[in-house]
Amino acid sequence: MRLKTSLGIAFGTALGTLVAAKALRSRRAIEFAGKTVVIFGGSRGLGLAMAREFSRAGAHVVLAARDEQELERAAADIERQGGGVTTISCDITDRDQIERTVGRIVHDRGGIDVLVNNAGIIQVGPLEHMTIDDFEEAMATHFWGPLFAILAALPHMRARGLKRIVNISSIGGKIAVPHLLPYTASKFALTGLSEGLRSELAGQGFAVTTVCPGLMRTGSTYNARFKGQHRHEFAWFHLSNAIPFVSVSAVRAARRIVDACRHGDPEVILTPGAQLAALVNAISPSTTARLLTLANYLMPAPSARQGLRSHSGWQSVSRYVPSPVTRLADRATVENNELPDASTS
């Protein structure tokens, strides 16, 4: 009888906690209609997919990225669905450009309600071929750029009602994957920044969401950079991100992120695989270490010839990829504006 009573109390407590948490989440919900959403890195891939979702919710989206042609195509995409959009050419690694961009947005739109840091680069290859420049470029893009954008936007956002910040990190910002060291090191830094901001800004009415996607079909693998045996590196990387039922589409990921932003969720880990990996790493780091060590043994060895040379995914196709298995991911390159430019075709 005591056991049944204890189990009943435990179940009731757990159920009550779940209901209370759901009710609290609902009360935090906001609407995006008529608001200004700024997306750094919004011209293609996941950034463009999020822009579509925010636009459908009635927001005016401001897309900031380096490539003006990509921005023009992205703007046309948003306008076709009837959304309001502004584009600004901006290099996320340049603090002056970021501050000018934020100043222009505030002048033109009156303020910023939601700030999304999504700009990213991916360098793939063994440590032997990674240079200090690779690490510095990754840190400039994934850590310093978001920090500069947040610092520039904060004074203007404090007077707004919504005050949402979304930082797109990665499961690689929680678990260091082999052959992605510049990427994972910089994403770890972004995760720490985002989680720290969440606590420090909560008292000022901000909700900061850290997003850690797992494998996604955004089309971005073709614009990643590959070193060493670049065709083999591209093959494993693209296949990993392309397998149906293991990876998630950019559309589903964007919907989940926008929903988390609407409710002010502190963290989102996308895909069951990424959630499982984070759980295993938290419970048994040694198990994760052994599995990743095994994965490293299975990856391409360093290349003695031209190993330091960087190639895009477009320059690294082979008899292995594209393939029928990667069909959905290959289609995403067109859907999400991940097209080759003159330097990569």
N, C-alpha and C positions, 0 to 999 in steps of 0.2 A: 504493500500500500504506500509505504514511504517513497519507494522508487517511482511509482506511478505519479504520486503527488509532485515529486521533484521534477520529473520529466514534463509534467503539465505546466508547472511554473516556468521552467526553462523555455518551453515552446511558446507559452503566452508572452513571456518577456521578449523573446526574439521576434515574434509576430508584431507585437506592439511597437518595438523599435523600428521594424521595417516600415510599418504604416506611418509612423511619425516622420521617418526620414523621407518617405515619398511625399507626404504632405508639405514638409518644409521645402523640398525641391520644387514642388508646384508653386509655392508662394514666391520663390525666387525668380520665376519665369518672367521674361520681358518680351516685348514685341519689337521687331526691327523696322516696321513700316515708317518711312520718312527719316530714318536715321542714316548716319554716315559710317560706313564700314571701310576701313583702310586695310588693304592686303599687300604687304611687301612680298614680292614673289608671286604675284597673282596673274601673270600673263599666260601660264600654261600649267599642265599637270594638276596636282591636287589644289593648287591655288586657284586655278580657273574653275575647277569643279565646285570649290567653296563659294566663289564669286557668284556662280549660277544660283546656288541655294540661297545665299543672302539676298540676291536680287529677287528671287521668287517670293521671298518673305517681305518684299516691299522696301528693302534698303537701297540706298544709293551707294554703289561700290566704287571705290577709288583703287585702281590697280597701279602699283609701282613696280617697275622692273627695268632691266638694262636695255633690252632689245625693243626698239620702237616698232619694228615690223610685227613682232609677236604681240605687242600691246595693241596695235591696230586690229589684228585678227581677233584678239580676245574681246576688244570693245565691240566689234561687229557681232560677235557671238552673243554677248549680253544684250545688245540692242535688238537683235532678232527676236529675243523672247520678251521684248517690251520693257527691259530694265533700264534704269538710269546708271550711267557709268562715266567715270573720268579716268584718264590714263596720264601717268607722269613717268618720264624716263628718269631712273634713279639707280645708282650703283650702291647696293646695300653695304658695301665695304668702305664707303666714303662718308665720313661723319658730316662734312659740310653739305653734301648733297642731300643727306637724310634730313638735316635741319631745315634746308631750303624747301624740301618737299613737304614737310610737316607744316611749315609756315604758309606755303601756298594753299594747302588744303584748308587750314584754319581760316585763311583770308576768303577763300572762295565758298566754303561750305559752312563757315561759322563755328566749326569745332569738329571733334572726332568722338564718336560714340563707342566704336569697337575697333581695336587694333589687332591685326593678325600678322604674326611674324612667321612667314612660310618660306622665305628665300633659302635655297639650298644648293649645294654641290655634292657630288659623290665621287671620290677617287678610290678605285678598286685595284688591289695588287698587293704583293707581299711587302713586308717592312723594308726588305733590302732595296726596294726600288722607290720608296717614299723619301722625299727630301724635306728639309725644314720649310721650304716654300709651300709644300703641300699642306703641312700642318698649319702654317700661318694663314694660308688662304681659307682653310676650313674654319679656323677660329674666327677670322674676320667675317666670314659669312654667317656662321651659326651662333656665334656668341657676341662679338663686338657689335655687329650690325643690329641684332635685336635689342641689345642694351642701349645703343645710341637712339634707336627708334623710340623705345619706351621713355628714355629720359627726355627726348624732345617732345613727346606727346603728352606726358603726365601733366604739366601745368595747364594745358588746354582741356584735358579730359576731366580734371577735378571738378570743374563747374558743370559737368554734364550729369544727366540722370542715370544713364546706363552703366558706363565705366566698365567695359569688358576688355580683357586682354587675353589673347589666345596665342600660345607659343607652340609651334609644331616641332617637337623633338622627334624621337624615334625609339623603338625598342632597343636600338643600338645606343641610346642614351641611358640605358639601364644595364645592358649586357653587352660587353665588348666582343664583337664578332671578328674573327680573323680576316685578314686582307681588307679591312676597312678602318684601319687605325686612325688616320686623320679625321675621318667622318665620326667614328664613335667617340673619340676624345673630345671633339668639339660639341657633340650632342650631349655628352655627359655634362659639360659645362653649361649648356643651355637648360638642361633639366634642373640643375642646381639653382641657376638664376631664377627660373620660373617658379620653383617651389619656394624659394626664399621670398620672392616678391609677393606670392600668394599670402603669406603670413603678414608681411610688413604693410601691405596695402589694404588688407581686409578692413581695418578700422577706418579707412577713408572711403569705404563704399565700393571698392573695386572687387571684381571677381576675376581671378587669374586662372586660366585653364591650361594645364600641360597636356599635350597630346603626344602619345607614343605609339605611332602606327607600327604594325608588323608588315607583312608582305602585302604590297598593293599593286594593282594593275593601273598605273597612271600613264604609262608610256615613257616615263622619265629615264628608264634604264638606257635608252638609246642616246641620251644626252649626258650620261655619266662618263667618267674618264677612266681608262684602263691602262695599266702598266704591266710589264713582264710579258708573259704569254697572253697577250691581250685578247686574242680570239677565244682562248679557253676560259679566261677570266670573265669575259662577257657572257659566254655560254652558261656557266654555272649561275651567274648573277641574274641573268635574264630569265632563265628557266625557273629559278627559285621564286621570282616575283610574278610568274605567269601561270603557275599551276592552278587550275580551277578548284574551288572548294578549299584550297589552302590559302590563297591570296584573296583579297577583297577588291572590288572595283572602286575606282575613284568616286563614283556617284554615291555608293553606300557609305564610304568613308566620310565624304563631305557632309552627307545628311547627319551622320552621327556627331560630327564635330560641331556643326551649326546648332544641333539640339543641345549639346553640352554647353555651348556658349550661351544659348538662350537661358538655361537653367543655372548657369554659374558653377558647373561641376568643377571640382579641383583637378581631376585627372581623368583622362580617357586612354585606355590601352586597346587599340584596335586589333581585331582578329583573335579567335580562340587560341591559336598557336602562340601568339605573343603573350597573351594572358597566362597561359600555361608555363611558358618559359620564365616569365617574371616570378611566378609562384614558386617554381622549382628552384630558381636562383635564390629566392628569399629563404626558403626552407633548407636547402642544401647547396651552398655555393660550390662545394667540392664536386658534386655531381655535374653541375653546369661546367665547371672547369675541365673535367674529364671529357665531357661530350664535345666541347669546343676544341680541345686539343686533338681529338679524333677527327673532327671536321677539318682542322688545319692540315693534318696529314693527307687528307683526300683532295686538297686544293692544288692547283697548278704550282709547280716549283718555280723559283726565280729563273729569269732568262738571262743568260750570260751576254746575249747579243741584243742590243737596243732595248734593254729592260727598263731604262729610265724614260724612254720616250712614251708620251701620253697619247692615247688614241680614244676617239669617241666610240660609243656603241655603234654608230652608223658605219664607222671604219673597221668594225670588229666582227661583222657578220661572217658566218661560216656555214659549213654543211650541217651543223647542229642547230643553228638558229638563223633565221626564223624557221619554225616547223609547225605542224598541226597543233602541237601541244601549246605553243605560244600564241595561237591565233587571237585570243581575247586581248592579250597584252599588246600585240602588234596593232590591233584595231584601235586601241586606246591612244596610240601615238597621234592618230588623225583626230580622234574625238576630243583630245585634250591639248591640241596645239603643240605637240612635241615633234615638230617637223624639223628636218635637217636644214641647216643654212649652207651657204656656199663653201664655208670652211670645213664642213664635215661630210659633205656629199661626195 
